[in-house]
Amino acid sequence: MKITEAKVFTKTHKFEARELYVIGERICSEADYNVQKGPNSGENGDDDIVIAAPDLYAIPGLVDIHFHGAMGQDFCEADAEGLRTIARYEAEHGVLAICPATMTYGEEKLSGIMKNARDFADNNTLEADLVGINMEGPFISPDKIGAQNPKFLHLPDAEMFRRLQKESGGLIKLVDMAPELEGSQEFIKELAKEINISIAHTNADYDVAKEAFEIGARHVTHLFNAMPGINHRNPGPIIAAKEAHAEVEIITDGIHVHPAMVRTAFEMFDEGKVCIISDSMEATGLPDGEYQLGGQAVTVHGKRAVLKDNPDTIAGSATNLFDCMACAVKVMGIPLEKAVRAASENPARAIGIDGDYGSLDAGKYANILLIDKDLNLKYIIKKGQLLK
């Protein structure tokens, strides 16, 4: 495959007019492409696909490292067919690598979720690749529970984590925790070299969060949500994360975080560390109505999802990652280059899959989206296969 006339998102994080070349599942150099075609091949060889893309932007397939479901399917409840429904929906919306999040459950339930994901990990071309699991809970604070189920809270437990990691076949890429909980320091020190530890659903002050980053935590789950805000006398975990140059997730659905705070986050944190996430739940892609998240009833109206019994509590989002990225650009004023990086390269690096995903460099999987100036998806290419 060859893509011509597009404005390509390059390793310098800018758009440049150039061609993209693909052999099999991967992006390649022009030289390797010409060798593969052979000297006797015409301009279009028998197996050669040429996509002329004038006025289109070529960006990497997106990578969502924190979401819960779509199309009536929840990652924690879905069987293999349900996971396939989620993965197909994501691929159809330009999200070609997924790292879905668990909810707060007991170990037995979590163990089944991990096994189910492990058995599903061999996806087909029509579906997003399941590249990891984000373990959101149960090591979180009862004071910042959000839409998680308080019945299953658990203090940080390294051995419990290792048992679940074994059941997952090594798929857990992020583990979320509140650093103020008893045993958290020991947990971080023991596991920081094995897993990306994320500060989440926490009531930690600046000093506690600062120490957590100093001993090995390096990620923040849905920045601003389910944590203390910034105060001039009590700067809190957000300022601790900034000073530690931590990675941060941010939900840009237009519901979770005010546009001014999204702009502030992109200004505060290193450009290579901001990760747009969707935090989408099973209602994504479906009409308004009643759904569930973590075993709790959720009411969805428009893009807003809230707990039925506590309407002031947001319960995930009803927006996919591509639309979150578009919202960041069109509504919140984030430059396209920064938003693309935050929805592809940065999350891929955060979970350690950037050798294959997240950019359009030669050698990476040919996961390519072609979008117009209004951020409409025109072509979706997954591992060299044209999906749309």
C-alpha beads as a LAMMPS data file, in Angstrom:
LAMMPS data file: protein, C-alpha beads

388 atoms
387 bonds

1 atom types
1 bond types

-500.0 500.0 xlo xhi
-500.0 500.0 ylo yhi
-500.0 500.0 zlo zhi

Masses

1 110.0

Atoms # bond

1 1 1 0.000 0.000 0.000
2 1 1 1.077 3.562 -0.723
3 1 1 -0.578 6.744 0.552
4 1 1 0.179 9.866 -1.456
5 1 1 -0.405 13.625 -1.048
6 1 1 -1.330 13.409 2.650
7 1 1 -0.082 15.632 5.439
8 1 1 1.653 13.017 7.607
9 1 1 2.158 13.255 11.378
10 1 1 5.887 12.680 11.759
11 1 1 8.301 11.848 14.577
12 1 1 8.863 15.594 15.047
13 1 1 5.164 15.845 15.997
14 1 1 4.385 18.049 13.035
15 1 1 2.495 17.479 9.795
16 1 1 4.602 17.209 6.660
17 1 1 3.579 16.578 3.060
18 1 1 5.045 13.171 2.209
19 1 1 4.136 9.655 1.185
20 1 1 3.553 6.651 3.428
21 1 1 4.576 3.146 2.398
22 1 1 3.306 -0.161 3.737
23 1 1 4.450 -3.744 3.263
24 1 1 2.249 -6.368 4.886
25 1 1 1.321 -5.268 8.406
26 1 1 3.997 -2.593 8.830
27 1 1 5.033 0.830 7.639
28 1 1 8.222 0.742 5.610
29 1 1 10.676 3.047 3.878
30 1 1 10.293 4.039 0.238
31 1 1 13.409 2.019 -0.613
32 1 1 12.074 -1.160 0.989
33 1 1 8.710 -0.621 -0.692
34 1 1 10.309 -0.327 -4.127
35 1 1 12.406 -3.448 -3.536
36 1 1 9.305 -5.380 -2.512
37 1 1 7.438 -4.261 -5.636
38 1 1 10.305 -5.350 -7.866
39 1 1 11.686 -3.790 -11.057
40 1 1 9.099 -5.384 -13.358
41 1 1 6.080 -4.151 -11.440
42 1 1 4.010 -1.355 -12.938
43 1 1 3.081 1.806 -11.104
44 1 1 0.405 -0.282 -9.423
45 1 1 1.526 -3.851 -8.877
46 1 1 -1.031 -6.648 -8.688
47 1 1 -1.255 -6.360 -4.904
48 1 1 -0.498 -2.657 -4.709
49 1 1 -3.071 -0.256 -3.259
50 1 1 -2.564 3.453 -3.808
51 1 1 -4.635 5.929 -1.798
52 1 1 -4.466 9.507 -3.019
53 1 1 -5.174 11.688 0.016
54 1 1 -5.046 15.352 -0.982
55 1 1 -6.229 17.655 1.806
56 1 1 -6.213 14.768 4.302
57 1 1 -4.124 14.318 7.434
58 1 1 -2.489 10.958 8.183
59 1 1 -2.315 10.217 11.907
60 1 1 -1.522 7.054 13.888
61 1 1 -4.310 4.722 14.961
62 1 1 -5.418 5.821 18.418
63 1 1 -4.566 4.013 21.666
64 1 1 -7.055 4.109 24.564
65 1 1 -5.489 3.098 27.875
66 1 1 -8.538 3.767 30.047
67 1 1 -12.103 2.869 29.115
68 1 1 -14.716 0.360 30.277
69 1 1 -16.848 -0.644 27.324
70 1 1 -19.125 0.250 24.423
71 1 1 -22.188 -0.927 22.517
72 1 1 -23.899 -2.381 25.577
73 1 1 -20.839 -4.433 26.562
74 1 1 -18.755 -3.917 29.704
75 1 1 -15.177 -5.169 29.825
76 1 1 -15.738 -6.690 33.265
77 1 1 -18.920 -8.528 32.255
78 1 1 -18.360 -9.399 28.603
79 1 1 -17.710 -12.885 27.258
80 1 1 -15.520 -13.401 24.183
81 1 1 -18.256 -12.214 21.840
82 1 1 -18.869 -9.173 24.025
83 1 1 -15.175 -8.286 23.953
84 1 1 -15.281 -8.693 20.187
85 1 1 -18.200 -6.243 20.023
86 1 1 -16.201 -3.682 22.042
87 1 1 -13.034 -4.186 20.002
88 1 1 -14.894 -3.937 16.698
89 1 1 -16.624 -0.702 17.745
90 1 1 -13.302 0.819 18.773
91 1 1 -11.655 -0.121 15.470
92 1 1 -14.569 1.356 13.527
93 1 1 -13.885 4.656 15.309
94 1 1 -10.134 4.747 14.747
95 1 1 -9.082 3.294 18.108
96 1 1 -6.859 0.432 16.983
97 1 1 -5.189 -0.563 20.276
98 1 1 -7.091 -0.865 23.542
99 1 1 -6.155 -1.279 27.196
100 1 1 -9.562 -1.520 28.925
101 1 1 -9.976 -0.840 32.629
102 1 1 -11.396 -3.039 35.333
103 1 1 -13.594 -1.751 38.137
104 1 1 -13.344 -2.333 41.893
105 1 1 -14.235 -5.974 42.495
106 1 1 -13.060 -8.833 44.690
107 1 1 -10.159 -11.030 43.655
108 1 1 -12.318 -13.895 42.405
109 1 1 -14.234 -11.658 40.001
110 1 1 -11.049 -9.880 38.893
111 1 1 -9.376 -13.223 38.253
112 1 1 -12.114 -14.205 35.829
113 1 1 -11.835 -10.863 34.035
114 1 1 -8.079 -11.333 33.642
115 1 1 -8.450 -14.863 32.234
116 1 1 -11.124 -13.722 29.799
117 1 1 -8.905 -10.935 28.474
118 1 1 -5.895 -13.259 28.230
119 1 1 -7.868 -15.762 26.149
120 1 1 -9.156 -13.004 23.861
121 1 1 -5.846 -11.295 23.162
122 1 1 -5.483 -12.899 19.695
123 1 1 -7.701 -10.450 17.771
124 1 1 -8.530 -10.340 14.085
125 1 1 -8.022 -7.471 11.671
126 1 1 -11.536 -6.078 12.047
127 1 1 -11.051 -5.462 15.763
128 1 1 -8.850 -3.238 17.875
129 1 1 -5.898 -5.122 19.367
130 1 1 -6.318 -5.805 23.081
131 1 1 -2.829 -4.805 24.175
132 1 1 -3.224 -4.523 27.941
133 1 1 -5.399 -4.109 31.013
134 1 1 -5.672 -1.069 33.264
135 1 1 -6.377 -2.355 36.795
136 1 1 -8.475 0.487 38.223
137 1 1 -9.219 -0.596 41.781
138 1 1 -9.616 -2.119 44.283
139 1 1 -6.628 -0.316 45.898
140 1 1 -8.380 3.071 46.060
141 1 1 -9.657 5.489 48.693
142 1 1 -13.186 5.314 50.128
143 1 1 -13.080 9.117 50.283
144 1 1 -12.741 9.440 46.494
145 1 1 -14.678 6.376 45.411
146 1 1 -16.376 7.995 42.399
147 1 1 -18.499 5.412 40.574
148 1 1 -16.525 2.485 42.015
149 1 1 -18.224 -0.018 44.334
150 1 1 -17.144 0.542 47.972
151 1 1 -18.051 -3.039 48.948
152 1 1 -14.930 -4.377 47.260
153 1 1 -12.251 -1.924 48.390
154 1 1 -8.963 -3.550 49.330
155 1 1 -5.699 -2.257 50.762
156 1 1 -2.713 -2.404 48.395
157 1 1 -1.545 -6.014 48.175
158 1 1 1.468 -6.910 46.026
159 1 1 0.839 -10.637 46.150
160 1 1 -2.789 -10.191 45.109
161 1 1 -1.609 -8.104 42.179
162 1 1 0.931 -10.735 41.156
163 1 1 -1.720 -13.473 41.245
164 1 1 -3.950 -11.408 38.982
165 1 1 -1.059 -10.554 36.684
166 1 1 -0.341 -14.258 36.308
167 1 1 -3.986 -14.955 35.458
168 1 1 -3.868 -12.208 32.816
169 1 1 -0.805 -13.661 31.135
170 1 1 1.082 -10.444 31.843
171 1 1 -1.530 -8.175 30.262
172 1 1 -1.873 -5.739 33.185
173 1 1 0.012 -2.598 32.119
174 1 1 -1.269 -0.101 34.705
175 1 1 -2.302 -0.575 38.326
176 1 1 -4.158 2.274 40.022
177 1 1 -3.887 3.059 43.722
178 1 1 -4.340 5.697 46.420
179 1 1 -0.903 6.332 47.986
180 1 1 -2.309 7.357 51.377
181 1 1 -3.640 3.852 52.079
182 1 1 -1.925 1.556 54.568
183 1 1 0.736 -0.516 52.833
184 1 1 0.936 1.722 49.772
185 1 1 4.600 2.629 50.164
186 1 1 5.616 -1.011 50.406
187 1 1 3.420 -1.786 47.387
188 1 1 5.038 0.915 45.257
189 1 1 8.593 0.027 46.272
190 1 1 8.042 -3.661 45.559
191 1 1 6.255 -3.315 42.201
192 1 1 7.537 -0.100 40.605
193 1 1 9.979 -2.011 38.394
194 1 1 7.309 -4.507 37.310
195 1 1 4.336 -2.303 36.467
196 1 1 3.364 1.304 35.786
197 1 1 1.796 2.481 39.065
198 1 1 -0.820 5.199 38.751
199 1 1 -2.086 7.550 41.457
200 1 1 -5.884 7.293 41.389
201 1 1 -9.110 7.835 43.359
202 1 1 -7.025 9.416 46.079
203 1 1 -7.350 11.916 48.897
204 1 1 -3.570 12.260 49.200
205 1 1 -2.042 15.617 49.975
206 1 1 1.023 17.045 48.245
207 1 1 3.576 15.426 50.559
208 1 1 2.098 11.929 50.317
209 1 1 1.795 12.123 46.538
210 1 1 5.304 13.561 46.213
211 1 1 6.746 10.630 48.150
212 1 1 4.789 8.162 46.014
213 1 1 6.370 9.589 42.868
214 1 1 9.810 9.633 44.456
215 1 1 9.642 5.904 45.262
216 1 1 8.346 4.763 41.890
217 1 1 4.819 5.838 40.907
218 1 1 4.857 7.655 37.552
219 1 1 1.292 7.943 36.238
220 1 1 -1.943 9.735 37.223
221 1 1 -5.404 8.358 36.476
222 1 1 -7.959 10.793 34.978
223 1 1 -6.295 14.005 36.162
224 1 1 -8.518 16.327 38.244
225 1 1 -11.206 13.658 38.694
226 1 1 -11.449 11.763 42.022
227 1 1 -8.610 13.662 43.694
228 1 1 -8.065 16.919 45.631
229 1 1 -7.813 20.037 43.522
230 1 1 -5.073 22.680 43.536
231 1 1 -5.026 25.042 46.513
232 1 1 -2.408 27.672 47.206
233 1 1 -1.787 26.337 50.732
234 1 1 -2.509 22.697 49.975
235 1 1 -1.146 22.123 46.466
236 1 1 -2.251 18.478 46.403
237 1 1 -1.340 15.552 44.155
238 1 1 -1.693 17.449 40.876
239 1 1 1.210 19.770 41.672
240 1 1 3.219 16.825 42.994
241 1 1 2.650 15.088 39.653
242 1 1 3.754 18.155 37.720
243 1 1 6.986 18.461 39.686
244 1 1 7.661 14.734 39.231
245 1 1 7.140 14.984 35.437
246 1 1 4.553 12.221 35.735
247 1 1 2.371 10.910 32.924
248 1 1 -1.229 12.066 33.253
249 1 1 -4.498 10.893 31.761
250 1 1 -7.220 13.417 30.984
251 1 1 -10.801 12.882 29.820
252 1 1 -11.708 15.377 27.099
253 1 1 -15.350 14.451 26.549
254 1 1 -16.523 17.939 27.501
255 1 1 -18.183 16.621 30.674
256 1 1 -15.436 15.513 33.065
257 1 1 -13.081 18.490 32.804
258 1 1 -13.736 22.118 31.887
259 1 1 -12.007 23.194 28.643
260 1 1 -9.944 25.788 30.528
261 1 1 -8.564 23.073 32.813
262 1 1 -7.793 20.843 29.829
263 1 1 -5.800 23.700 28.292
264 1 1 -4.088 24.216 31.633
265 1 1 -3.122 20.540 31.818
266 1 1 -1.556 20.638 28.361
267 1 1 0.417 23.715 29.405
268 1 1 1.455 22.342 32.824
269 1 1 2.640 18.874 31.872
270 1 1 5.348 17.672 29.508
271 1 1 4.034 17.307 25.943
272 1 1 5.175 13.698 25.864
273 1 1 3.354 12.824 29.088
274 1 1 -0.294 13.884 28.515
275 1 1 -2.601 11.011 27.533
276 1 1 -6.140 11.652 26.340
277 1 1 -8.463 8.870 27.497
278 1 1 -12.175 8.303 26.950
279 1 1 -13.179 6.496 30.185
280 1 1 -16.118 5.343 28.068
281 1 1 -18.626 2.847 29.463
282 1 1 -21.084 0.411 27.913
283 1 1 -23.558 3.106 26.757
284 1 1 -21.025 4.465 24.255
285 1 1 -22.439 4.134 20.764
286 1 1 -25.999 3.614 22.035
287 1 1 -29.023 5.846 22.772
288 1 1 -29.831 7.499 26.091
289 1 1 -31.116 5.155 28.775
290 1 1 -30.167 3.080 31.785
291 1 1 -26.980 1.043 31.830
292 1 1 -24.508 -0.228 34.449
293 1 1 -20.906 0.277 35.476
294 1 1 -19.197 -1.835 38.107
295 1 1 -22.526 -3.388 39.048
296 1 1 -24.142 -0.004 39.733
297 1 1 -27.026 1.490 37.744
298 1 1 -26.091 4.373 35.451
299 1 1 -28.330 6.864 33.668
300 1 1 -27.078 8.294 30.371
301 1 1 -28.391 11.463 28.743
302 1 1 -26.441 12.849 25.836
303 1 1 -22.739 12.592 26.639
304 1 1 -23.341 12.609 30.397
305 1 1 -23.391 9.340 32.388
306 1 1 -24.194 9.450 36.131
307 1 1 -24.987 6.990 38.891
308 1 1 -28.751 6.506 39.019
309 1 1 -28.796 6.631 42.828
310 1 1 -26.364 9.549 42.990
311 1 1 -26.835 11.824 39.966
312 1 1 -24.037 14.133 41.091
313 1 1 -21.495 11.366 40.480
314 1 1 -20.210 10.994 36.910
315 1 1 -19.960 7.326 35.922
316 1 1 -17.519 7.161 33.049
317 1 1 -18.224 8.744 29.686
318 1 1 -20.373 7.960 26.667
319 1 1 -17.777 9.235 24.177
320 1 1 -15.136 7.246 22.292
321 1 1 -11.493 8.306 22.165
322 1 1 -11.597 9.677 18.624
323 1 1 -14.459 11.981 19.550
324 1 1 -12.627 12.983 22.749
325 1 1 -9.596 13.916 20.673
326 1 1 -11.794 15.881 18.264
327 1 1 -13.484 17.650 21.193
328 1 1 -10.079 18.630 22.585
329 1 1 -9.224 20.287 19.271
330 1 1 -12.535 21.763 18.124
331 1 1 -14.074 22.752 21.460
332 1 1 -11.153 23.116 23.870
333 1 1 -8.568 24.772 21.656
334 1 1 -5.840 22.122 21.883
335 1 1 -3.608 22.177 18.787
336 1 1 -4.201 19.160 16.554
337 1 1 -0.550 18.080 16.801
338 1 1 -0.712 17.947 20.608
339 1 1 -4.067 16.164 20.665
340 1 1 -2.933 13.520 18.179
341 1 1 0.214 12.828 20.170
342 1 1 -1.810 12.601 23.391
343 1 1 -4.207 10.055 21.872
344 1 1 -1.620 7.840 20.190
345 1 1 2.108 8.031 20.919
346 1 1 1.941 9.076 24.574
347 1 1 -0.494 6.378 25.748
348 1 1 1.382 3.751 23.716
349 1 1 4.581 4.702 25.532
350 1 1 2.845 4.752 28.919
351 1 1 1.971 1.055 28.616
352 1 1 5.159 0.021 26.831
353 1 1 3.791 -0.819 23.374
354 1 1 5.372 2.079 21.482
355 1 1 7.700 -0.309 19.637
356 1 1 4.685 -1.331 17.532
357 1 1 1.957 1.274 18.049
358 1 1 1.420 5.000 18.402
359 1 1 3.359 6.553 15.508
360 1 1 3.852 6.364 11.748
361 1 1 7.566 5.527 11.821
362 1 1 8.939 2.791 9.595
363 1 1 8.756 -0.558 11.373
364 1 1 5.580 0.224 13.315
365 1 1 2.271 -1.464 12.583
366 1 1 0.520 0.214 9.678
367 1 1 -2.287 1.585 11.839
368 1 1 -3.171 4.744 9.932
369 1 1 -6.131 7.116 10.059
370 1 1 -6.835 9.607 7.300
371 1 1 -8.924 12.541 8.489
372 1 1 -10.098 15.765 6.879
373 1 1 -9.650 19.300 8.193
374 1 1 -12.892 19.012 10.156
375 1 1 -11.602 15.818 11.836
376 1 1 -13.938 13.472 10.025
377 1 1 -12.600 9.935 9.614
378 1 1 -12.204 9.153 5.912
379 1 1 -9.994 6.027 5.952
380 1 1 -9.064 3.526 8.653
381 1 1 -6.123 1.215 7.981
382 1 1 -5.266 -1.474 10.514
383 1 1 -2.065 -3.449 10.088
384 1 1 -2.075 -2.646 6.384
385 1 1 -5.704 -3.639 5.794
386 1 1 -8.261 -1.064 4.711
387 1 1 -11.204 -1.129 7.156
388 1 1 -12.926 1.998 5.843

Bonds

1 1 1 2
2 1 2 3
3 1 3 4
4 1 4 5
5 1 5 6
6 1 6 7
7 1 7 8
8 1 8 9
9 1 9 10
10 1 10 11
11 1 11 12
12 1 12 13
13 1 13 14
14 1 14 15
15 1 15 16
16 1 16 17
17 1 17 18
18 1 18 19
19 1 19 20
20 1 20 21
21 1 21 22
22 1 22 23
23 1 23 24
24 1 24 25
25 1 25 26
26 1 26 27
27 1 27 28
28 1 28 29
29 1 29 30
30 1 30 31
31 1 31 32
32 1 32 33
33 1 33 34
34 1 34 35
35 1 35 36
36 1 36 37
37 1 37 38
38 1 38 39
39 1 39 40
40 1 40 41
41 1 41 42
42 1 42 43
43 1 43 44
44 1 44 45
45 1 45 46
46 1 46 47
47 1 47 48
48 1 48 49
49 1 49 50
50 1 50 51
51 1 51 52
52 1 52 53
53 1 53 54
54 1 54 55
55 1 55 56
56 1 56 57
57 1 57 58
58 1 58 59
59 1 59 60
60 1 60 61
61 1 61 62
62 1 62 63
63 1 63 64
64 1 64 65
65 1 65 66
66 1 66 67
67 1 67 68
68 1 68 69
69 1 69 70
70 1 70 71
71 1 71 72
72 1 72 73
73 1 73 74
74 1 74 75
75 1 75 76
76 1 76 77
77 1 77 78
78 1 78 79
79 1 79 80
80 1 80 81
81 1 81 82
82 1 82 83
83 1 83 84
84 1 84 85
85 1 85 86
86 1 86 87
87 1 87 88
88 1 88 89
89 1 89 90
90 1 90 91
91 1 91 92
92 1 92 93
93 1 93 94
94 1 94 95
95 1 95 96
96 1 96 97
97 1 97 98
98 1 98 99
99 1 99 100
100 1 100 101
101 1 101 102
102 1 102 103
103 1 103 104
104 1 104 105
105 1 105 106
106 1 106 107
107 1 107 108
108 1 108 109
109 1 109 110
110 1 110 111
111 1 111 112
112 1 112 113
113 1 113 114
114 1 114 115
115 1 115 116
116 1 116 117
117 1 117 118
118 1 118 119
119 1 119 120
120 1 120 121
121 1 121 122
122 1 122 123
123 1 123 124
124 1 124 125
125 1 125 126
126 1 126 127
127 1 127 128
128 1 128 129
129 1 129 130
130 1 130 131
131 1 131 132
132 1 132 133
133 1 133 134
134 1 134 135
135 1 135 136
136 1 136 137
137 1 137 138
138 1 138 139
139 1 139 140
140 1 140 141
141 1 141 142
142 1 142 143
143 1 143 144
144 1 144 145
145 1 145 146
146 1 146 147
147 1 147 148
148 1 148 149
149 1 149 150
150 1 150 151
151 1 151 152
152 1 152 153
153 1 153 154
154 1 154 155
155 1 155 156
156 1 156 157
157 1 157 158
158 1 158 159
159 1 159 160
160 1 160 161
161 1 161 162
162 1 162 163
163 1 163 164
164 1 164 165
165 1 165 166
166 1 166 167
167 1 167 168
168 1 168 169
169 1 169 170
170 1 170 171
171 1 171 172
172 1 172 173
173 1 173 174
174 1 174 175
175 1 175 176
176 1 176 177
177 1 177 178
178 1 178 179
179 1 179 180
180 1 180 181
181 1 181 182
182 1 182 183
183 1 183 184
184 1 184 185
185 1 185 186
186 1 186 187
187 1 187 188
188 1 188 189
189 1 189 190
190 1 190 191
191 1 191 192
192 1 192 193
193 1 193 194
194 1 194 195
195 1 195 196
196 1 196 197
197 1 197 198
198 1 198 199
199 1 199 200
200 1 200 201
201 1 201 202
202 1 202 203
203 1 203 204
204 1 204 205
205 1 205 206
206 1 206 207
207 1 207 208
208 1 208 209
209 1 209 210
210 1 210 211
211 1 211 212
212 1 212 213
213 1 213 214
214 1 214 215
215 1 215 216
216 1 216 217
217 1 217 218
218 1 218 219
219 1 219 220
220 1 220 221
221 1 221 222
222 1 222 223
223 1 223 224
224 1 224 225
225 1 225 226
226 1 226 227
227 1 227 228
228 1 228 229
229 1 229 230
230 1 230 231
231 1 231 232
232 1 232 233
233 1 233 234
234 1 234 235
235 1 235 236
236 1 236 237
237 1 237 238
238 1 238 239
239 1 239 240
240 1 240 241
241 1 241 242
242 1 242 243
243 1 243 244
244 1 244 245
245 1 245 246
246 1 246 247
247 1 247 248
248 1 248 249
249 1 249 250
250 1 250 251
251 1 251 252
252 1 252 253
253 1 253 254
254 1 254 255
255 1 255 256
256 1 256 257
257 1 257 258
258 1 258 259
259 1 259 260
260 1 260 261
261 1 261 262
262 1 262 263
263 1 263 264
264 1 264 265
265 1 265 266
266 1 266 267
267 1 267 268
268 1 268 269
269 1 269 270
270 1 270 271
271 1 271 272
272 1 272 273
273 1 273 274
274 1 274 275
275 1 275 276
276 1 276 277
277 1 277 278
278 1 278 279
279 1 279 280
280 1 280 281
281 1 281 282
282 1 282 283
283 1 283 284
284 1 284 285
285 1 285 286
286 1 286 287
287 1 287 288
288 1 288 289
289 1 289 290
290 1 290 291
291 1 291 292
292 1 292 293
293 1 293 294
294 1 294 295
295 1 295 296
296 1 296 297
297 1 297 298
298 1 298 299
299 1 299 300
300 1 300 301
301 1 301 302
302 1 302 303
303 1 303 304
304 1 304 305
305 1 305 306
306 1 306 307
307 1 307 308
308 1 308 309
309 1 309 310
310 1 310 311
311 1 311 312
312 1 312 313
313 1 313 314
314 1 314 315
315 1 315 316
316 1 316 317
317 1 317 318
318 1 318 319
319 1 319 320
320 1 320 321
321 1 321 322
322 1 322 323
323 1 323 324
324 1 324 325
325 1 325 326
326 1 326 327
327 1 327 328
328 1 328 329
329 1 329 330
330 1 330 331
331 1 331 332
332 1 332 333
333 1 333 334
334 1 334 335
335 1 335 336
336 1 336 337
337 1 337 338
338 1 338 339
339 1 339 340
340 1 340 341
341 1 341 342
342 1 342 343
343 1 343 344
344 1 344 345
345 1 345 346
346 1 346 347
347 1 347 348
348 1 348 349
349 1 349 350
350 1 350 351
351 1 351 352
352 1 352 353
353 1 353 354
354 1 354 355
355 1 355 356
356 1 356 357
357 1 357 358
358 1 358 359
359 1 359 360
360 1 360 361
361 1 361 362
362 1 362 363
363 1 363 364
364 1 364 365
365 1 365 366
366 1 366 367
367 1 367 368
368 1 368 369
369 1 369 370
370 1 370 371
371 1 371 372
372 1 372 373
373 1 373 374
374 1 374 375
375 1 375 376
376 1 376 377
377 1 377 378
378 1 378 379
379 1 379 380
380 1 380 381
381 1 381 382
382 1 382 383
383 1 383 384
384 1 384 385
385 1 385 386
386 1 386 387
387 1 387 388
